Amino acid sequence: MKRKHRGYGDTFYIDEVFVKINGRQHYLWRAVDQDGEVVDVYLQARRDGAAAKQFFKRLLRSHGGEPRKIVTDKLRSYGVAHRELIPESIHSTKQYENNRAEQSHEATRVRERGMRRFKSTRQAQRFLGVHAAVSNLFNLGRHLVRAQHYRDLRVSAFEEWSRAVA
């Protein structure tokens, strides 16, 4: 269930967050574009340079091209992956600039609490992938369109949702 759109933006906000699965700590990596669309979500047991490179490779494969700018926090693993995989892109680590990625974790945390945490990495990865697709489906950018066009987009999103769950 992928929403048909013109593509992702050229600025990616990337962040990682700790997630406990069966008492073991894992890291949820997430990339969001400048419009708030979730580009990719990936769950890993590590948070080192190799893990960051693996996530960046996955991100570049799913996006189909290199982003113009990458915004991250000051985790050094991002610098390693950036230098080796996409050195042409601008890499920004300014304080507060990464808030878009930080905020994108909030909806996942709410669902995670409702599910009483994840039981396995496979279940978590599957849920997070579907959750990202659904949030992208209903992320319509209300401030960018006229009211009638927004209503039309909303109707088409619900029609696609109905087809997906039928």
N, C-alpha and C positions, 0 to 999 in steps of 0.2 A: 504494500500500500504506500506508494510513493506519490507525493503530491506533484502534479505537473506545474512547474514554474520555470522561469527563464534561466535558472541556475543560481548558484550561490554567489555571494558577493566576493570581492577581492581582498577583504580584510578578515582574518580569522583571529578569534579570541580563544586561546587555549588555556585550559586549567585542569588540575587533577584534584581529587578529593579522596579521603580515606573512607573505605567501606568495609565493615566487618561481615564476613561470611563464615558461618560455623566457627566463630571464635577466632578466625585468622584474618589478619589485616590485608586488604587488597586495595588497589588504587583504581579509581574510575577516572579515565582521561576523557575529556569532552572538548570538542571544537565547535564554536558557534560563529556564524558570520555576522556582519554589521547590521543585518536586519533581524537578528534574533533566531534565525533558522539553525537548528542543530545539524551540523555537517556530519559529524561522526562521534560515536561513543564507543569506548573500548575499556575492558576490564583486565587488569594485569596484577600479578603478584609482586612486581618490582617497580621501582621508581628511579632507576638509574639511567645513564645515557643510552644504553642499548634498548631499554624499554621505550624511551622517548623517540629514538630513531624508528623503532618498529611502529609506533603510533603515527609518526609523521609519514612513513611510507604508505601505511594504510590510508591515511588522510589524502595524500596526493593521488593515490589510485582511485579513490572514490570521487574526488573532486575533478580529476581529469586534467589538472594544470596547476601551476604554481600560484599561490596567492601573492598579491603585491606587498602585503604587510601582515606580520604576525605579531600579536600582542599576547604576552605571557607575564607570569609573575617572575620573580628573580631566581627560580630554581635553575641550577646550573645545567641540568640535563637538557633543558630546552636549547641552551646555547650550543651544546655538542651536536644535537640533531640539526639545528639550523645551519651551523657552519658546514656540516658534511653533506646535507641533502639539498638545501635551498639557500645558498649563500647570496643569491641575487635579491631575495626578499628583504624588506626592512624588518628588523626585529626590535620591538619596543618593549621595555620592561618598566615603564613609569608607574609610580604608585597610583592607585585608583583607576588607571586606564583599563585594567582587566576586570572591572566590576561586572560587565556584561556576561562574562563566562562564569563568574562567581554566582551571579543571580540565577543562571540557568540550572544550577545544581539544586535549587530550592524545591522545585516541583518534584524532582526525583526523591529528595529526602522525605517529603510528605508522603509519597506513595510507599516508600520503603518502610516508614513507621506504620502505615496502615496494613502492610503485609507482614508486620512483625519480623522485619529483617529478611534478608535473602537466605535461602537454605543451601544453595549451591552456586558455583560460578556460572554454570551453564544456564540455570534459571535466571540469574541476574542479568547476564549478557542478552538473553532472549528478551526479557522484559524491557531492558533499557533501550534496545533497538526498536521495539514496537512503540514504546513510550515516546521516543524521539520522533518517529514517523507520525504519530497521532498529534503530537504538539506542533509539528511543522504543518500538518494539515489544517489545524485550526488557528495558526498564527497568521492572521490576515493583514496585519498592519493597518488598523482602523484609521489612524491619523493620515494615511497616505492616499485614501480614496474617498470619493463622494458616497453619501449614504446609500443611494440606490445600488451602486456598484458593489459596495460592501455587503448589502443584503444578497445580491446575486452570488457573490463569492461564498457567502455563508451557506446558501442553499446548495450550491455545488459541493461544498465540503461535506455537508450532511448527507447528500446523495452518495458520494464516494464512501463515506463511513458506513452507510446502510448496505452498500454492495460488499464492503469488506467483511462485515459481521454476519451477513446472510449465509 
